[in-house]
Amino acid sequence: MTALEIVQQYYEAFNAKNWKGMLALLHPEVRHEANQGDVRIGLEKFTAFLQKMDEAYEETLTDMVFFSEPQNKRVAVEFIVNGIYKQAEEGLPEAHGQSYVLPAGAFLEVTDGKISRVTTYYNLPLWIELVSKP
């Protein structure tokens, strides 16, 4: 598979809530650079992050546009996050099932047929504004 196909399969698994399928596409030493917080290295830390996200958010990604480069190593993705905020996280607003629609993007790198880096960006102040509305 090409890097583009691997990343497309990763996001298809995400939208299907197929966490095992998603994790199977990650390199054991995956570097996860989330929008906020520390960089996480390794499949174990990514799995813990994914579990926490699944508890706090219900998300589906739409309007996905994928961009790849000629060396078949990096893929960029632009998408819309359609979510429900289920459980509050420390330092964030109280959760009571608020819905949100938020533009986001990600940059991924593929090494030896596995995703070795996931970098995600979104506008956190906008997300906070969206979930803070009564």
C-alpha positions in Angstrom: 0.0 0.0 0.0 1.1 3.6 -0.6 1.4 6.1 2.3 -1.8 7.7 1.1 -3.7 4.4 1.1 -2.5 3.6 4.6 -3.6 7.0 5.9 -6.9 6.7 4.2 -7.4 3.3 5.8 -6.4 4.8 9.2 -9.1 7.4 9.0 -11.7 4.9 7.7 -11.0 2.9 10.8 -11.3 6.0 13.0 -14.8 6.8 11.6 -15.8 3.2 12.0 -14.7 3.3 15.6 -12.4 0.3 14.7 -9.7 1.1 17.2 -7.9 -2.2 16.8 -7.8 -1.7 13.0 -6.6 1.9 13.5 -3.8 0.9 16.0 -2.7 -1.9 13.7 -1.7 0.7 11.1 0.6 2.5 13.6 4.4 1.9 13.9 5.4 0.6 17.4 7.4 3.8 18.0 4.7 6.1 16.6 5.3 9.8 17.4 2.0 11.5 18.4 2.1 15.3 18.4 -1.4 16.3 19.5 -2.6 19.9 19.2 -2.1 20.5 23.0 0.2 18.8 25.4 3.3 16.7 25.3 4.6 14.5 22.5 3.7 10.9 23.0 6.1 8.2 21.7 5.0 4.6 21.3 2.0 2.5 20.6 1.2 2.1 24.4 0.9 5.8 25.0 -1.1 6.3 21.8 -3.5 3.6 22.9 -4.0 5.3 26.3 -4.7 8.6 24.5 -7.2 7.0 22.2 -9.0 5.3 25.1 -9.2 8.7 26.9 -10.5 10.4 23.8 -13.1 7.7 23.3 -14.4 8.2 26.8 -14.6 12.0 26.4 -15.6 12.6 22.8 -17.8 11.0 20.1 -16.3 12.2 16.8 -16.8 11.6 13.1 -14.6 13.2 10.4 -16.1 14.5 7.2 -15.1 16.5 4.2 -11.7 14.8 4.2 -9.2 15.9 1.7 -5.9 14.0 1.4 -2.6 15.4 0.1 0.5 13.2 -0.6 4.0 13.9 -1.8 6.1 12.1 -4.4 8.4 10.3 -2.0 5.4 8.3 -0.6 6.3 9.1 3.0 4.1 12.0 4.1 0.4 12.7 3.9 -1.6 15.8 5.0 -5.3 15.6 5.7 -7.8 18.4 6.0 -11.2 17.6 7.6 -14.2 18.7 9.6 -14.6 17.2 13.1 -18.3 16.6 14.0 -18.3 15.8 17.7 -20.2 15.4 20.9 -18.4 16.3 24.1 -19.3 13.5 26.6 -16.9 13.8 29.5 -15.0 16.8 30.7 -11.2 16.8 30.7 -9.1 18.7 33.3 -8.8 22.4 32.4 -11.6 22.3 29.8 -15.3 23.3 30.1 -17.8 21.1 31.7 -19.2 18.4 29.4 -23.0 17.8 29.0 -23.3 16.4 25.5 -22.5 19.6 23.6 -22.1 19.1 19.9 -19.5 20.9 17.8 -18.3 21.2 14.2 -14.7 22.2 13.9 -12.2 22.4 11.1 -8.9 20.5 11.6 -5.9 19.1 9.9 -3.2 16.5 10.4 0.2 15.6 9.0 1.2 11.9 9.0 4.4 10.1 8.1 4.7 6.5 7.0 7.8 4.3 7.7 8.1 0.7 6.7 4.4 0.5 5.8 3.2 1.9 9.2 2.3 5.3 10.4 5.2 6.6 12.3 4.0 10.2 13.1 0.6 11.8 13.6 0.5 15.6 14.1 -2.9 17.1 14.6 -3.9 20.8 14.6 -7.2 22.5 15.4 -8.3 25.8 16.9 -8.7 25.1 20.6 -10.1 28.5 21.5 -12.8 28.0 18.8 -13.6 24.5 20.2 -13.9 26.0 23.7 -16.2 28.7 22.4 -18.4 26.1 20.6 -18.8 23.8 23.7 -19.3 26.8 26.1 -22.4 28.0 24.4 -25.6 27.3 26.4 
